Amino acid sequence: METIKKIYKIGCGPSSSHTMGPNRAAEMFRKRTPDASRYRVTLYGSLAATGKGHHTDMAVCRGLSPKDTEVVWRADVVKPFHPNGMFFEALDEQGGVEDSWLVYSVGGGYLSTEEGEVPLGITPEGEVYPHNTMKDIMEHIDREGLSFWEYVEQCEDGSLWMYLEDMWRQMQQTIEDGLLDDRVIAGGLHLRSKAHQYFIRASAFKPSLQSRALVIAYALATSEQNACGGRIVTAPTCGSSGVLPAVLYHLKKNHGFSDREILRAMATAGLFANVIKHNASISGAEVGCQGEVGSACVMAAVASNQLFGGSPKQIEYAAEMAMEHNLGLTCDPLCGLVQIPCIERNAMAALRALDINIYAMMSDGRHIISFDKVVRTMKLTGKDLPSLYKETSLGGLAID
């Protein structure tokens, strides 16, 4: 598996696969074809179906600026390799094609061709971890007497903790910005941000309810900033970026966990997300929202379980439950916007992660279904989901 730095990235919303990835692809193609007179970009499948709501055209044109760009929408064409296909063409003055590139936005802001992943140069490339399944990882740490975060530290380079510190700093800043925000979110749904109101109202609750209300406010704060195109940290995607930060911010503010402990929890959370990304997918267009919010719920559940002293078996159990109870979660956003049901769903997943932590802590960690099995099941479930439930806004909640 590759570095967990690829799980956490600072960028602008609203979508890692529909905004961040296409923008990076456009910038790379512009640098590759500096003498082009203009560009034509064809968006396929999910990118075309929900691209306008996700600002994909704006992201592509920004990446190819200042040259003129024609965007062609082909939602009716779904490439076999991945639903998020893009075909870039560099045109000369007569409209002839000088160069072309078929590339895919595969989730989390990353790109791939049919030959393999496209190096972005923002993190080390290549394999970092000697194990690809949680079974192998757990056997290794059991033999060596390691915790999950120590295993991550053992495999990553010396810049890991500084990198995670930057990610955690931005997560906190995004929540604090979101708690002060109070506006109608752009996009046509006329959805007003709620984090500020929820944060104020939480103060009126009894302590037992107040903590849960605050978790909701924290999750809304990040998700609303993402929907507004604000600066967020993928965890593991833009659309699911509100879950882990909300839980960690709550555990710092309300339970007194230190930044050092939280960084270690982020390392473990990144490891579990890495297993999902390697063996299944974190792309809503490929496997539905189970790959995005489901994976984020896994990250938040294992992070909280580790912070409260869970054993490796209890942590793995928390991860398995978090994914198992998000199996089949569809991605059917209204108008192709990362707003409904996405924003509310992040808040619910944050609460679920904390409940899962309690359940796992009450157990001895023994259970029937392994995390690896539920990840395989998620991948198969995603393949079986009709395309209208995978970020196309053609079915489910997205239709009238």
Sine and cosine of phi, psi and omega as CSV:
sin_phi,cos_phi,sin_psi,cos_psi,sin_omega,cos_omega
0.00,0.00,0.39,-0.92,0.00,-1.00
-1.00,0.03,0.04,-1.00,-0.04,-1.00
-0.88,0.48,0.54,-0.84,0.06,-1.00
-0.96,0.29,-0.14,0.99,0.07,-1.00
-0.88,0.47,-0.38,0.92,0.02,-1.00
-0.97,0.24,-0.24,0.97,0.07,-1.00
-0.99,0.17,-0.64,0.76,-0.04,-1.00
-0.97,-0.25,0.87,-0.49,0.05,-1.00
-0.60,-0.80,0.65,-0.76,0.08,-1.00
-1.00,0.05,0.76,-0.65,0.01,-1.00
-0.23,-0.97,-0.05,-1.00,0.00,-1.00
-0.97,-0.23,0.62,-0.78,0.02,-1.00
-0.96,0.28,-0.08,-1.00,0.21,0.98
-0.99,-0.11,-0.13,0.99,-0.09,-1.00
-0.58,-0.82,0.76,-0.65,0.03,-1.00
-0.93,0.37,-0.63,0.78,-0.04,-1.00
-0.99,0.10,-0.50,0.87,-0.08,-1.00
-0.99,-0.17,-0.28,0.96,-0.03,-1.00
-0.86,-0.51,-0.85,0.52,-0.05,-1.00
-0.89,0.45,-0.75,0.66,-0.03,-1.00
-0.88,0.48,-0.80,0.61,0.02,-1.00
-0.86,0.50,-0.60,0.80,0.02,-1.00
-0.90,0.43,-0.66,0.75,0.04,-1.00
-0.91,0.41,-0.66,0.75,0.02,-1.00
-0.88,0.48,-0.68,0.74,0.01,-1.00
-0.89,0.45,-0.68,0.73,0.02,-1.00
-0.89,0.46,-0.64,0.77,0.02,-1.00
-0.91,0.41,-0.65,0.76,-0.02,-1.00
-0.94,0.33,-0.58,0.81,0.05,-1.00
-0.89,0.46,-0.68,0.74,0.03,-1.00
-0.92,0.38,-0.51,0.86,0.01,-1.00
-0.97,0.25,-0.44,0.90,-0.07,-1.00
-0.78,-0.63,0.89,0.45,-0.10,-0.99
-0.92,0.39,-0.35,0.94,-0.07,-1.00
-1.00,-0.09,0.10,1.00,0.00,-1.00
-0.89,0.45,0.58,-0.82,0.05,-1.00
-0.98,0.19,-0.63,0.78,0.04,-1.00
-0.33,-0.94,0.04,-1.00,-0.08,-1.00
-0.77,-0.64,0.44,-0.90,0.19,-0.98
-0.76,-0.65,0.76,-0.65,-0.03,-1.00
-0.80,-0.59,0.85,-0.53,0.05,-1.00
-0.98,-0.20,0.82,-0.57,0.02,-1.00
-0.98,-0.21,0.76,-0.66,-0.06,-1.00
-0.94,-0.35,0.34,-0.94,0.19,-0.98
0.81,0.59,-0.79,-0.62,-0.07,-1.00
-0.89,0.46,-0.57,0.82,0.01,-1.00
-0.88,0.48,-0.60,0.80,0.02,-1.00
-0.98,0.19,-0.61,0.79,-0.07,-1.00
-0.91,0.43,-0.64,0.77,-0.05,-1.00
-0.84,-0.54,0.24,0.97,-0.06,-1.00
-0.89,0.45,-0.60,0.80,-0.01,-1.00
-0.92,0.39,-0.67,0.74,0.04,-1.00
-0.92,0.39,-0.49,0.87,0.00,-1.00
-1.00,-0.03,0.00,1.00,0.00,-1.00
0.91,0.40,0.52,0.85,-0.01,-1.00
-0.90,0.44,-0.66,0.75,0.01,-1.00
-0.89,0.46,-0.64,0.77,0.03,-1.00
-0.91,0.42,-0.64,0.77,0.00,-1.00
-0.91,0.42,-0.66,0.75,0.00,-1.00
-0.92,0.39,-0.74,0.67,-0.02,-1.00
-0.89,0.45,-0.59,0.81,0.05,-1.00
-0.90,0.43,-0.63,0.77,-0.01,-1.00
-0.94,0.34,-0.46,0.89,-0.02,-1.00
-0.99,-0.14,-0.06,1.00,0.01,-1.00
-0.85,0.53,0.57,-0.82,0.22,0.98
-1.00,-0.09,0.12,0.99,-0.01,-1.00
-0.95,0.31,0.52,-0.85,0.06,-1.00
-0.92,0.39,0.61,-0.80,-0.02,-1.00
-0.73,-0.68,0.78,-0.63,0.13,-0.99
-0.99,-0.14,0.80,-0.60,0.02,-1.00
-0.97,-0.26,0.82,-0.58,0.00,-1.00
-0.94,-0.33,0.78,-0.62,-0.06,-1.00
-0.98,-0.21,0.88,-0.47,0.00,-1.00
-0.78,-0.62,0.94,0.34,0.02,-1.00
-0.91,0.41,-0.35,0.94,-0.03,-1.00
-0.98,0.20,-0.17,0.99,-0.01,-1.00
-0.94,-0.35,0.90,-0.44,0.03,-1.00
-0.91,-0.42,0.91,-0.41,-0.01,-1.00
-0.94,0.33,0.63,-0.78,-0.05,-1.00
-0.87,0.49,-0.53,0.85,-0.09,-1.00
-0.92,0.39,-0.69,0.73,-0.02,-1.00
-0.25,-0.97,0.56,-0.83,-0.03,-1.00
-0.91,0.40,-0.35,0.94,-0.07,-1.00
-0.99,-0.14,0.93,0.38,-0.02,-1.00
-1.00,-0.05,0.55,-0.83,0.06,-1.00
-0.69,-0.73,0.71,-0.70,0.04,-1.00
-0.87,-0.50,0.95,-0.32,-0.02,-1.00
-1.00,-0.06,0.70,-0.72,0.07,-1.00
-0.76,-0.65,0.78,-0.62,0.10,-0.99
-0.99,-0.11,0.83,-0.55,-0.10,-0.99
-0.94,-0.34,0.55,-0.83,0.09,-1.00
-1.00,0.02,-0.10,-0.99,-0.08,-1.00
-0.90,0.44,-0.47,0.88,0.00,-1.00
-1.00,0.02,-0.02,1.00,-0.01,-1.00
1.00,-0.01,0.09,1.00,0.06,-1.00
-0.96,0.27,0.48,-0.88,-0.04,-1.00
-1.00,0.06,0.89,-0.46,0.02,-1.00
-1.00,0.04,-0.57,0.82,-0.03,-1.00
-0.36,-0.93,0.42,-0.91,0.03,-1.00
-0.55,-0.84,0.33,-0.94,-0.06,-1.00
-0.41,-0.91,0.85,-0.53,0.10,-0.99
-0.99,-0.17,0.88,-0.48,-0.08,-1.00
-0.63,-0.77,0.37,-0.93,-0.08,-1.00
-0.81,-0.58,0.64,-0.77,0.11,-0.99
-1.00,-0.09,0.96,-0.29,-0.26,-0.97
-0.98,-0.18,0.17,0.98,0.04,-1.00
0.93,-0.37,0.55,-0.83,0.03,-1.00
0.94,0.35,0.20,0.98,-0.02,-1.00
1.00,0.02,0.07,1.00,-0.06,-1.00
-0.99,-0.13,0.39,-0.92,-0.11,-0.99
-0.86,-0.52,0.45,-0.89,0.05,-1.00
-0.48,-0.87,0.55,-0.83,0.24,-0.97
-0.98,-0.18,0.01,-1.00,0.02,-1.00
-0.95,0.32,-0.20,0.98,0.03,-1.00
-1.00,-0.01,-0.30,0.95,0.00,-1.00
0.50,-0.86,0.06,-1.00,-0.06,-1.00
-0.91,0.43,0.59,-0.80,0.00,-1.00
-1.00,0.03,0.86,-0.51,0.04,-1.00
-0.89,0.45,0.76,-0.66,0.00,-1.00
-0.97,-0.23,-0.25,0.97,0.05,-1.00
0.97,0.24,0.18,0.98,-0.02,-1.00
-0.99,-0.17,-0.26,0.97,0.06,-1.00
-0.59,-0.81,0.32,-0.95,0.04,-1.00
-0.86,0.51,0.66,-0.75,0.02,-1.00
-1.00,-0.08,0.38,-0.92,0.05,-1.00
0.99,-0.13,0.05,-1.00,-0.06,-1.00
-0.96,0.28,0.72,-0.69,0.04,-1.00
-0.91,-0.41,-0.58,0.81,-0.05,-1.00
-0.98,-0.21,0.71,-0.70,0.00,-1.00
-0.98,0.21,-0.17,0.98,-0.03,-1.00
-0.86,-0.51,0.55,-0.83,-0.04,-1.00
-0.89,-0.46,-0.12,0.99,0.01,-1.00
-0.83,-0.55,0.42,-0.91,0.02,-1.00
-0.93,0.37,-0.51,0.86,0.05,-1.00
-0.86,0.51,-0.75,0.66,-0.01,-1.00
-0.92,0.39,-0.62,0.78,0.02,-1.00
-0.90,0.44,-0.70,0.72,-0.03,-1.00
-0.93,0.38,-0.59,0.80,0.06,-1.00
-0.90,0.44,-0.63,0.78,0.00,-1.00
-0.92,0.38,-0.74,0.67,-0.06,-1.00
-0.94,0.34,-0.46,0.89,0.06,-1.00
-0.93,0.38,-0.67,0.74,0.04,-1.00
-0.90,0.43,-0.66,0.75,-0.11,-0.99
-1.00,0.00,-0.13,0.99,-0.03,-1.00
0.94,0.33,0.53,0.85,-0.06,-1.00
-0.99,-0.15,0.38,-0.92,0.23,-0.97
-1.00,-0.02,0.15,-0.99,0.03,-1.00
-0.88,0.47,-0.70,0.71,-0.06,-1.00
-0.93,0.38,-0.53,0.85,0.06,-1.00
-0.93,0.37,-0.57,0.82,0.07,-1.00
-0.90,0.44,-0.69,0.72,0.05,-1.00
-0.87,0.50,-0.72,0.69,0.01,-1.00
-0.87,0.50,-0.60,0.80,0.00,-1.00
-0.92,0.40,-0.56,0.83,-0.08,-1.00
-1.00,0.00,-0.52,0.86,-0.07,-1.00
-1.00,0.09,0.16,-0.99,0.03,-1.00
-1.00,0.06,0.02,-1.00,-0.12,-0.99
-0.93,0.36,-0.18,0.98,-0.02,-1.00
-1.00,0.03,0.01,1.00,-0.11,-0.99
-0.83,0.56,-0.79,0.62,-0.14,-0.99
-0.93,0.37,-0.58,0.81,0.07,-1.00
-0.91,0.41,-0.63,0.77,0.03,-1.00
-0.89,0.46,-0.75,0.66,0.00,-1.00
-0.91,0.42,-0.55,0.84,0.05,-1.00
-0.89,0.46,-0.66,0.75,0.06,-1.00
-0.89,0.45,-0.66,0.75,0.01,-1.00
-0.90,0.43,-0.69,0.73,-0.02,-1.00
-0.92,0.39,-0.62,0.79,0.04,-1.00
-0.88,0.47,-0.68,0.74,0.00,-1.00
-0.94,0.34,-0.61,0.79,0.05,-1.00
-0.84,0.54,-0.72,0.70,0.00,-1.00
-0.91,0.41,-0.66,0.75,0.00,-1.00
-0.89,0.45,-0.64,0.77,0.00,-1.00
-0.89,0.45,-0.69,0.73,0.04,-1.00
-0.88,0.48,-0.72,0.69,-0.05,-1.00
-0.91,0.41,-0.60,0.80,0.09,-1.00
-0.91,0.42,-0.67,0.74,-0.04,-1.00
-0.92,0.39,-0.55,0.83,0.00,-1.00
-0.93,0.36,-0.37,0.93,0.02,-1.00
-1.00,-0.08,-0.19,0.98,-0.08,-1.00
-0.99,0.16,0.55,-0.84,0.02,-1.00
-0.40,-0.92,1.00,0.00,-0.07,-1.00
-0.44,-0.90,0.22,-0.98,0.13,-0.99
-0.99,0.14,0.78,-0.62,-0.04,-1.00
-0.98,0.22,0.75,-0.66,-0.04,-1.00
-0.90,0.44,0.48,-0.88,0.08,-1.00
0.67,-0.74,-0.26,0.97,0.07,-1.00
0.97,-0.26,-0.21,0.98,0.03,-1.00
-0.99,0.10,-0.22,0.98,-0.01,-1.00
0.85,0.53,0.60,0.80,0.01,-1.00
-0.99,0.10,0.82,-0.57,-0.02,-1.00
-1.00,-0.04,0.63,-0.78,0.04,-1.00
-0.89,0.45,0.60,-0.80,-0.12,-0.99
-0.87,-0.49,-0.21,0.98,-0.12,-0.99
-0.83,0.56,-0.69,0.72,-0.02,-1.00
-0.88,0.48,-0.73,0.68,-0.01,-1.00
-0.90,0.44,-0.69,0.72,-0.02,-1.00
-0.91,0.42,-0.61,0.80,0.02,-1.00
-0.90,0.45,-0.68,0.74,0.02,-1.00
-0.92,0.39,-0.71,0.71,-0.04,-1.00
-0.91,0.41,-0.49,0.87,0.00,-1.00
-0.87,0.50,-0.48,0.88,-0.04,-1.00
-0.91,0.41,-0.33,0.95,-0.02,-1.00
-1.00,0.06,-0.15,0.99,-0.05,-1.00
-1.00,0.08,0.34,-0.94,0.15,-0.99
-0.91,0.41,0.45,-0.90,-0.07,-1.00
-0.78,0.63,-0.61,0.79,-0.05,-1.00
-0.91,0.42,-0.56,0.83,0.04,-1.00
-1.00,-0.03,-0.46,0.89,-0.08,-1.00
-0.87,0.49,-0.66,0.75,-0.04,-1.00
-0.89,0.45,-0.65,0.76,0.01,-1.00
-0.93,0.36,-0.62,0.79,0.03,-1.00
-0.90,0.44,-0.61,0.79,0.02,-1.00
-0.92,0.38,-0.62,0.79,0.06,-1.00
-0.85,0.52,-0.68,0.73,0.04,-1.00
-0.87,0.50,-0.72,0.69,-0.01,-1.00
-0.88,0.48,-0.66,0.75,-0.01,-1.00
-0.90,0.43,-0.67,0.74,0.00,-1.00
-0.92,0.40,-0.67,0.74,0.04,-1.00
-0.88,0.47,-0.63,0.77,-0.04,-1.00
-0.84,0.55,-0.75,0.66,0.00,-1.00
-0.94,0.34,-0.70,0.71,-0.06,-1.00
-0.90,0.43,-0.58,0.81,0.04,-1.00
-0.95,0.32,-0.59,0.80,0.09,-1.00
-0.89,0.45,-0.64,0.77,0.05,-1.00
-0.89,0.46,-0.71,0.70,-0.01,-1.00
-0.88,0.47,-0.46,0.89,0.02,-1.00
-1.00,0.06,0.06,1.00,-0.03,-1.00
0.98,0.17,0.35,0.94,-0.02,-1.00
-0.98,0.21,0.01,-1.00,-0.07,-1.00
-1.00,0.07,0.85,-0.53,-0.05,-1.00
-0.67,-0.74,0.08,-1.00,0.10,-0.99
-0.91,-0.41,0.80,-0.59,0.08,-1.00
-0.91,0.41,0.71,-0.70,-0.01,-1.00
-0.43,-0.90,0.92,0.40,0.08,1.00
-0.99,-0.11,-0.06,1.00,-0.03,-1.00
-0.76,-0.65,0.13,-0.99,0.08,-1.00
-0.91,0.42,-0.73,0.68,-0.07,-1.00
-0.90,0.45,-0.35,0.94,0.02,-1.00
-0.91,-0.41,0.35,0.94,-0.14,-0.99
-0.96,0.27,-0.15,0.99,-0.05,-1.00
-1.00,0.05,-0.25,0.97,-0.18,-0.98
-0.97,0.25,-0.89,0.46,-0.06,-1.00
-0.88,0.47,-0.73,0.68,0.02,-1.00
-0.85,0.53,-0.62,0.78,0.00,-1.00
-0.88,0.48,-0.70,0.71,-0.01,-1.00
-0.92,0.39,-0.71,0.70,-0.02,-1.00
-0.91,0.41,-0.66,0.75,0.01,-1.00
-0.89,0.45,-0.66,0.75,0.05,-1.00
-0.88,0.47,-0.70,0.72,-0.04,-1.00
-0.93,0.36,-0.49,0.87,0.08,-1.00
-0.96,0.28,-0.75,0.66,-0.10,-1.00
-0.96,0.27,-0.61,0.79,-0.13,-0.99
-0.97,-0.24,-0.26,0.97,0.00,-1.00
-0.83,-0.56,-0.04,1.00,0.15,-0.99
0.97,0.24,0.32,0.95,0.05,-1.00
-0.93,0.36,0.62,-0.79,-0.07,-1.00
-0.98,0.19,0.30,-0.95,0.06,-1.00
-0.87,0.49,-0.60,0.80,0.00,-1.00
-0.89,0.46,-0.70,0.72,0.04,-1.00
-0.90,0.43,-0.62,0.79,-0.02,-1.00
-0.93,0.37,-0.63,0.78,0.05,-1.00
-0.88,0.47,-0.63,0.78,0.05,-1.00
-0.91,0.41,-0.62,0.78,0.05,-1.00
-0.91,0.41,-0.60,0.80,0.06,-1.00
-0.90,0.43,-0.59,0.81,0.04,-1.00
-0.89,0.46,-0.71,0.71,0.03,-1.00
-0.91,0.41,-0.68,0.74,0.03,-1.00
-0.87,0.50,-0.67,0.74,0.03,-1.00
-0.90,0.44,-0.58,0.81,0.02,-1.00
-0.89,0.45,-0.72,0.69,0.00,-1.00
-0.91,0.41,-0.63,0.77,0.06,-1.00
-0.90,0.43,-0.56,0.83,0.02,-1.00
-0.90,0.44,-0.66,0.75,0.04,-1.00
-0.89,0.46,-0.66,0.75,0.04,-1.00
-0.90,0.44,-0.74,0.67,-0.04,-1.00
-0.88,0.47,-0.65,0.76,-0.05,-1.00
-0.95,0.30,-0.65,0.76,-0.12,-0.99
-0.98,-0.18,-0.20,0.98,0.03,-1.00
-0.64,-0.77,-0.94,-0.34,-0.02,-1.00
-0.21,-0.98,0.48,-0.88,0.14,-0.99
-0.92,-0.40,0.30,0.95,-0.04,-1.00
-0.99,-0.14,0.86,-0.52,0.04,-1.00
-0.89,0.45,-0.51,0.86,0.01,-1.00
-0.95,0.31,-0.35,0.94,-0.04,-1.00
-0.99,-0.14,-0.67,0.74,-0.09,-1.00
-0.78,-0.62,0.13,0.99,-0.05,-1.00
0.99,0.11,-0.06,-1.00,-0.09,-1.00
-0.94,0.33,-0.24,0.97,0.10,-1.00
-0.86,0.52,-0.50,0.87,0.03,-1.00
-0.98,0.20,-0.35,0.94,0.00,-1.00
-0.98,-0.20,-0.97,0.25,0.00,-1.00
-0.91,0.40,-0.55,0.84,0.07,-1.00
-0.87,0.49,-0.71,0.70,0.02,-1.00
-0.92,0.40,-0.63,0.78,0.03,-1.00
-0.90,0.43,-0.61,0.79,0.05,-1.00
-0.90,0.44,-0.63,0.78,0.10,-1.00
-0.85,0.52,-0.75,0.67,-0.04,-1.00
-0.87,0.50,-0.69,0.72,-0.02,-1.00
-0.94,0.34,-0.59,0.81,-0.01,-1.00
-0.92,0.39,-0.71,0.71,-0.03,-1.00
-0.95,0.31,-0.57,0.82,0.02,-1.00
-0.89,0.45,-0.73,0.68,-0.01,-1.00
-0.93,0.37,-0.60,0.80,0.00,-1.00
-0.91,0.42,-0.65,0.76,0.05,-1.00
-0.90,0.43,-0.68,0.74,-0.02,-1.00
-0.88,0.47,-0.57,0.82,0.00,-1.00
-1.00,0.03,0.19,0.98,0.13,-0.99
1.00,-0.03,0.34,0.94,0.01,-1.00
-0.91,0.42,0.55,-0.83,0.07,-1.00
-0.97,0.23,0.25,-0.97,0.07,-1.00
-0.81,0.59,-0.62,0.78,0.02,-1.00
-0.92,0.38,-0.63,0.78,0.03,-1.00
-0.93,0.37,-0.63,0.78,0.03,-1.00
-0.90,0.44,-0.70,0.71,0.02,-1.00
-0.90,0.43,-0.59,0.81,0.04,-1.00
-0.91,0.42,-0.68,0.74,0.04,-1.00
-0.86,0.51,-0.67,0.74,0.01,-1.00
-0.89,0.46,-0.70,0.71,-0.02,-1.00
-0.89,0.46,-0.71,0.71,0.01,-1.00
-0.89,0.46,-0.67,0.74,-0.05,-1.00
-0.87,0.49,-0.66,0.76,0.02,-1.00
-0.98,0.21,-0.65,0.76,-0.02,-1.00
-0.84,0.55,-0.66,0.75,-0.09,-1.00
-1.00,-0.02,0.22,0.97,0.21,-0.98
-0.88,-0.48,0.08,1.00,0.00,-1.00
-0.85,0.52,0.69,-0.72,0.04,-1.00
0.99,0.14,0.07,1.00,-0.02,-1.00
-0.90,0.43,0.85,-0.52,-0.09,-1.00
-1.00,0.09,0.34,-0.94,0.09,-1.00
-0.89,-0.45,0.99,-0.14,-0.09,-1.00
-0.68,-0.73,0.89,0.45,-0.09,-1.00
-0.94,0.33,0.67,-0.74,0.05,-1.00
-0.88,0.47,0.77,-0.64,0.05,-1.00
0.86,0.52,0.30,0.95,-0.02,-1.00
0.94,0.33,0.28,0.96,-0.03,-1.00
-0.99,-0.10,0.52,-0.85,0.02,-1.00
-1.00,0.04,0.89,0.45,-0.08,-1.00
-0.73,-0.68,-0.88,0.47,0.02,-1.00
-0.87,-0.49,0.86,-0.52,0.13,0.99
-1.00,-0.07,0.18,0.98,-0.24,-0.97
-0.87,0.50,-0.73,0.68,-0.09,-1.00
-0.90,0.44,-0.79,0.62,0.01,-1.00
-0.88,0.47,-0.60,0.80,-0.04,-1.00
-0.90,0.44,-0.58,0.81,0.07,-1.00
-0.88,0.47,-0.66,0.75,0.00,-1.00
-0.91,0.41,-0.68,0.73,0.00,-1.00
-0.91,0.41,-0.60,0.80,0.00,-1.00
-0.93,0.37,-0.57,0.82,0.04,-1.00
-0.90,0.43,-0.70,0.71,0.05,-1.00
-0.90,0.44,-0.67,0.74,0.00,-1.00
-0.88,0.47,-0.64,0.77,-0.01,-1.00
-0.88,0.48,-0.65,0.76,0.01,-1.00
-0.94,0.35,-0.60,0.80,0.06,-1.00
-0.92,0.40,-0.64,0.77,0.03,-1.00
-0.89,0.45,-0.62,0.79,0.05,-1.00
-0.84,0.54,-0.71,0.70,0.00,-1.00
-0.88,0.47,-0.72,0.70,-0.02,-1.00
-0.87,0.50,-0.72,0.70,-0.02,-1.00
-0.91,0.41,-0.62,0.78,-0.01,-1.00
-0.92,0.40,-0.48,0.88,0.02,-1.00
-0.97,0.22,-0.27,0.96,-0.02,-1.00
-1.00,-0.04,0.08,-1.00,0.12,-0.99
-0.99,-0.11,0.10,0.99,0.04,-1.00
1.00,-0.04,-0.18,0.98,0.00,-1.00
-0.99,0.14,0.69,-0.73,0.00,-1.00
-0.36,-0.93,0.19,-0.98,-0.14,-0.99
-1.00,0.06,-0.76,0.65,-0.07,-1.00
-1.00,0.03,0.80,-0.59,0.01,-1.00
-0.99,0.12,0.33,-0.94,0.06,-1.00
-0.88,0.48,-0.67,0.75,0.01,-1.00
-0.86,0.50,-0.64,0.77,-0.01,-1.00
-0.92,0.39,-0.66,0.75,-0.04,-1.00
-0.94,0.33,-0.48,0.87,0.09,-1.00
-0.92,0.39,-0.69,0.72,0.06,-1.00
-0.88,0.47,-0.65,0.76,0.01,-1.00
-0.90,0.43,-0.65,0.76,0.04,-1.00
-0.87,0.50,-0.68,0.74,0.01,-1.00
-0.89,0.46,-0.71,0.70,0.01,-1.00
-0.91,0.41,-0.65,0.76,0.05,-1.00
-0.88,0.48,-0.66,0.75,0.02,-1.00
-0.88,0.48,-0.65,0.76,0.03,-1.00
-0.92,0.40,-0.54,0.84,-0.02,-1.00
-0.99,0.17,-0.32,0.95,0.01,-1.00
-0.91,0.42,0.73,-0.69,0.10,-0.99
-0.87,0.49,0.49,-0.87,-0.08,-1.00
-0.88,0.48,-0.44,0.90,-0.01,-1.00
-0.92,0.40,-0.22,0.98,0.05,-1.00
-0.97,-0.25,0.24,0.97,-0.05,-1.00
-0.81,-0.58,0.95,0.30,0.13,-0.99
0.87,0.50,0.58,0.81,0.07,-1.00
-0.94,-0.34,-0.24,0.97,-0.04,-1.00
0.85,0.53,0.52,0.85,0.00,-1.00
-0.96,-0.27,-0.03,1.00,-0.02,-1.00
-0.46,-0.89,-0.05,-1.00,0.06,-1.00
0.88,0.48,-0.70,-0.72,-0.05,-1.00
-0.91,0.42,-0.35,0.93,-0.11,-0.99
-0.97,0.25,-0.25,0.97,-0.05,-1.00
-0.99,-0.17,0.41,-0.91,-0.02,-1.00
-0.94,0.35,0.00,0.00,0.00,0.00
